[in-house]
Amino acid sequence: MAMENGVNLAQQIGDLLRQRGLTLGVVESATGGLISHRITGVPGSSGYYKGSIISYSNEVKVRLVGVSEATIRRYGAVSPQVAEEMAAGGRKTLGVDICLADTGIAGPDGAVPGKPVGRFYLGMSHKSGTGSRQHDFSGDREQNKHRAAEAALAWLREYLLSLK
């Protein structure tokens, strides 16, 4: 659990969501539920956290989340385009103000040309729009998953702090 000034990152996010009256949902792929686990580790998270979809397979990304098959075919499941469609689709499906998403190659296998092990794309969708960020981690499978979850939460905190 990352701590900053003695305060857990997920706790900070919870406080910010509560203060701003916003709800959160998550669509996870490569992190396999770690982001949701971190968020629900905070007592009272049911006040702002609505749920998640772990869309590990492309079929679930398409059927439940609303990712376009054409996007997956054209760019691959590990792409900024899919991360953004996961976040936007999750925001709609889960009925939340903000949705985080991740897709990546945790390792040790799965690398393809141009997409090394440790490559993750995070997506975020909110009222102002939808975006993505690329991260490249160099740890083992478990480390990569945890670092991606941490990066997603840090990005969410950054966004929440930017709101006036």
N, C-alpha and C positions, 0 to 999 in steps of 0.2 A: 504494500500500500504506500503510495507516494505521499509524502507529507511536505507541506510548505508552511512554515511558521507554526508547526505543530498541528495543522489542520489537514485532514484527508481531502484529496482532490474531489472525490465523489461527494463528500459532505459540503464542500464549497459550492459545487454545482447544484446540489439540492437546495442550499440556502438561496442561491441566485434564482433558481426556477421558482421557488416559493415566493420570494420577494417580487418577482415580475409576473406571477400568476400564469406561468407557462407550463405546458405539458410536454413530455418527452417520450419518444419511442425509439427503438433500435432495430435495424435489420443487419444481422451479422452473418458472415460467411466464414472466412478463415479464422476469426477469433472464437468461433464456436460457443458463444454465450458469455465470454469473459467480460465484455463491456456491461452487459445486463447484470452479471454477478456483482460487479463493482458498484453499480448504481443501487441495486437492491440490498447491498450491505449496509446502507444508511437507514437507521430507524426513521419511519415516517415517509419513506420514499413512495409509498402508495398514494400520497397526496399529489404527486406530480408525474410519476412514472406509470405509463399505461400498459406497457408490454413490449414484447419483441417477437421477431420471426427469425429463426435461424435457418437461413436459406442456403444450405451447404451445396445443394445440387442446382444445376441450371434449371431443371424442371420446376423446382420450388420457386426459384427467382422469377420465372415466367408466370407460373400458375397462381401463386399466392401474392407475390409482390408487385407484379405488373411490368417486369423488365421485358423489353422487346426481344424476341428471338433473333430478329435481324441485327440488333445491336450486339448481342453475344456472338453471332456468326461473324460480323464485320470486325469487331474490336477484340473479342475474347472476353471471357468472364472476368479476368483480372485486367481491368481498364478503368480509366476515369469515367468513361461514358456509362459503364455498368454501375459503378459506385454511385453516380448521380441518379440514375434511374432507380436504384435500390432505395436511396434516401427519399426521393420524391414519391415513389410508389408506396413506401412504408409510411410516409407522412399521411397519405390518403387512406391507406388500408387500416392503419392503427388510429386514425382520427386524432392526431397530435399536432401541437404547434411546431415542434422541432423533431426531426428524425435524423439520427446518425446511422451510417452504414459503413461496412468494410468488406473488401474483397482482396485477396492476396495469396501469395505462395509462401506458406509457413515453412516448408521444407520437411525433410531433407531432399525430397524429390519434387518434381513438378515444374522445374525451370524449362522455359522455352526461349528461343532466340528473342532477345530484347526484353525478356521478363525473367530476371534472375530470382533465385530463392531469396526470400526476404523482401521482395517488392510487394507493397500494399498500396491500395488506393482507398482513401477514406472519403465518404460522401456526407454531406449535410444539407438538409432542406429545411427551410423556414419561410416565414412570410415574405422576406426580402428576396428570396431566390434559392437556388440550389448550386452547390459547388463541390469541388473535389480537391484533394491534396494527395500527392505521391510521397511515400516514405520508403526508404530502403534500409532494412535492418540486417545485421550481420551475425546474429546469434543462432542458436539451435532452434528447433521448432517451438519449444515452449517459450523461450526468450522472445522470439519474433512475435508470437501471439500476444504476450504480455506487453511488449513495447507498442504494438499496434493499438491495443486497448487503451494504454496510457496516452498515446498520441491523440486518439479520438476524443478522450475526455479532456485533454488539455486544449484542443481546438474548440470544443464546446464551451469550456470556461472562458476562453478568449472571446468567443462570440457573445456570450452572456454579459461579460464585462463591458463590451462595446455598446450595449443597449443603454439608452438614456432613460 
